[in-house]
Amino acid sequence: MISEEKMIHIVHLMLDGIWKQDLVDYPNEEEALREAKKLSLGYINQINAVGEIVQKKILSQKNPPREGTPQWDTLYQKYLLEEVQKKGG
């Protein structure tokens, strides 16, 4: 999972790149930054929520694998895909 601070840093990097390459002109750069942060943080919150659901699903098994093992990773990817598809993603 990615932290809010890391996501904000990534947003700044993306917007800096867009502005430096003159791909988009924003009438109000502060408003553009606020909106990009808002959208990105919303996305991160959704991803984190799905990650928690997946983790609980794995841990609810009779003999759950240890986190970080190949079995955990396989189940995590499987359940993550299922949850994203449920949400229409």
Secondary structure, DSSP 8 states (H G I E B T S, - for coil): ---HHHHHHHHHHHHHHHHHTT----S-HHHHHHHHHHHHHHHHHHHHHHHHHHHHHHHTSSS---TTSHHHHHHHHHHHHHHHHHTT-
